[in-house]
């Protein structure tokens, strides 16, 4: 069920992308990643937990099909790296292999569903570098909605959606939400 339906102070303004539009966009992004990476030999895709994971996995499958070779995908849990959430002062203990893929000296594409303030990506970079030193790090997002608070820009963008501060982008992936669509939602009141 949609967050907007679960929270009475939110209302759906419209659907920005259908399942087929998401799929077409991911095919385009996969081709862009292959082109800018000169293939996939040293490529690793790392999804930011939660909805960045299915994005990374889907892009990985598409790139594997294009390149006719497997592409490594991993998971990045950034909850202890956020600077905008109240957490304990201690730095998290990073366990080797927790990311699920070797990143040392590789081209890494961090994947997330929505780029907004840039704080999630900043936290992801901190988490990523605790796992090793990639040769290059790029960012792929399905939606860029603007309103940056940090100087962070995505290398690969599915769709630019200018929003107001009252609006929210809800990305739904079948792997997490049993649905594939992108909704524009507004806070009521």
C-alpha positions in Angstrom: 0.0 0.0 0.0 1.2 3.5 -0.8 2.6 5.7 2.0 0.1 8.3 1.0 -2.7 5.9 1.7 -1.2 4.9 5.0 -0.6 8.5 6.1 -3.7 10.7 6.0 -1.7 14.0 5.8 -0.3 12.9 2.3 -2.2 12.9 -1.0 -1.1 11.5 -4.3 -0.9 14.3 -6.9 0.0 12.1 -9.8 2.0 9.2 -11.2 5.3 10.3 -12.7 6.4 6.9 -14.1 4.7 3.6 -14.7 6.4 0.2 -14.5 7.2 0.2 -18.3 8.6 3.8 -18.0 10.8 2.7 -15.2 12.1 -0.3 -17.2 12.8 1.8 -20.3 14.6 4.4 -18.1 16.8 1.6 -16.5 17.7 0.3 -19.9 18.9 3.7 -21.0 20.8 4.2 -17.7 22.5 0.8 -18.1 23.7 1.7 -21.6 25.0 5.1 -20.3 26.9 3.4 -17.5 28.5 0.9 -19.9 29.4 3.7 -22.3 31.0 5.9 -19.7 32.7 3.0 -18.0 34.2 1.6 -21.2 32.5 -1.8 -20.5 32.0 -3.6 -17.3 35.2 -5.3 -16.4 36.0 -3.3 -13.3 32.5 -2.1 -12.6 30.6 -2.6 -9.3 27.1 -1.4 -8.6 26.3 -0.6 -4.9 22.7 0.1 -3.8 22.0 2.3 -0.9 19.7 0.4 1.4 16.5 0.3 0.8 15.3 1.2 -2.6 18.8 1.7 -4.0 19.3 -2.1 -3.7 16.7 -3.1 -6.3 17.9 -0.3 -8.6 21.5 -1.6 -8.4 20.4 -5.2 -9.0 18.2 -4.3 -11.9 20.9 -2.2 -13.5 23.4 -5.0 -12.9 21.2 -7.5 -14.7 20.7 -5.2 -17.6 24.5 -4.4 -17.9 25.2 -8.1 -17.6 22.9 -8.7 -20.6 24.5 -5.9 -22.6 28.1 -6.9 -21.8 27.5 -10.7 -21.7 29.3 -11.0 -18.4 28.2 -10.8 -14.7 28.4 -7.5 -12.9 29.0 -7.3 -9.2 26.4 -5.7 -7.1 26.5 -4.9 -3.4 24.5 -3.3 -0.6 25.4 -0.2 1.4 23.7 0.4 4.8 24.2 4.0 5.7 22.0 4.3 8.8 25.0 5.0 11.1 26.6 7.5 8.8 23.7 9.9 8.5 24.4 13.4 9.9 20.8 14.5 9.9 19.5 11.7 12.1 20.0 11.6 15.9 22.3 8.6 16.5 25.0 7.6 19.0 28.3 9.4 18.7 30.3 6.3 18.0 31.3 5.4 14.5 29.9 2.1 13.3 31.9 -1.0 13.2 32.3 -2.0 9.6 32.6 -5.8 9.1 34.6 -7.0 6.1 32.5 -8.2 3.3 29.4 -6.5 4.7 29.0 -4.6 1.4 29.0 -7.9 -0.5 31.5 -6.8 -3.3 35.1 -5.9 -3.5 35.5 -2.2 -4.3 39.3 -1.6 -4.0 40.6 -0.1 -7.2 37.3 -0.5 -9.1 34.8 1.8 -10.8 31.8 1.9 -8.3 28.4 3.3 -9.2 26.4 4.1 -6.1 22.7 3.6 -6.8 19.7 5.3 -5.1 16.1 5.9 -5.9 15.8 9.7 -5.3 18.5 12.4 -5.0 17.2 15.3 -2.9 19.4 17.1 -0.4 22.5 15.1 -1.0 22.9 14.0 2.6 22.1 10.3 1.9 24.9 10.3 -0.8 27.4 12.0 1.5 26.7 9.3 4.1 27.0 6.6 1.4 30.4 7.9 0.4 31.6 7.8 4.1 30.3 4.2 4.3 31.8 3.2 1.0 35.3 4.4 1.8 35.2 2.5 5.1 35.1 -0.6 2.8 38.1 0.4 0.6 39.3 2.8 -1.9 37.6 2.6 -5.3 39.3 4.0 -8.4 36.3 6.1 -9.3 32.9 6.6 -7.7 29.8 7.7 -9.6 26.2 8.1 -8.7 23.1 6.8 -10.5 19.6 7.8 -9.4 16.1 7.2 -10.8 14.8 10.6 -9.8 16.7 13.9 -9.2 14.3 16.3 -7.5 16.6 19.2 -6.8 16.8 21.1 -3.4 20.5 20.2 -2.8 22.0 21.1 0.5 25.4 19.7 -0.4 27.5 20.0 -3.7 26.5 16.5 -5.0 25.4 15.7 -8.5 24.4 12.4 -10.1 26.4 11.1 -13.1 23.4 9.1 -14.3 19.8 10.4 -13.8 16.6 8.7 -14.9 14.4 11.7 -14.7 14.6 15.3 -13.4 11.5 16.2 -11.4 11.4 19.8 -10.0 9.5 19.7 -6.8 8.3 22.1 -4.0 9.4 21.5 -0.4 5.8 20.2 0.3 6.1 17.5 -2.3 7.5 14.0 -1.9 8.6 11.5 -4.5 7.6 8.0 -3.7 9.5 5.3 -5.7 7.9 1.9 -5.6 9.9 -1.2 -6.6 8.3 -4.6 -6.8 11.1 -6.1 -4.7 10.3 -3.8 -1.8 6.7 -2.6 -2.4 5.1 -5.3 -4.6 4.5 -2.5 -7.1 6.5 -0.6 -9.8 5.8 3.1 -10.1 6.9 6.6 -9.2 4.4 8.9 -7.5 4.3 12.6 -6.7 2.8 13.1 -3.3 2.0 16.3 -1.4 1.7 17.0 2.3 -1.8 18.3 3.1 -2.3 21.4 5.1 
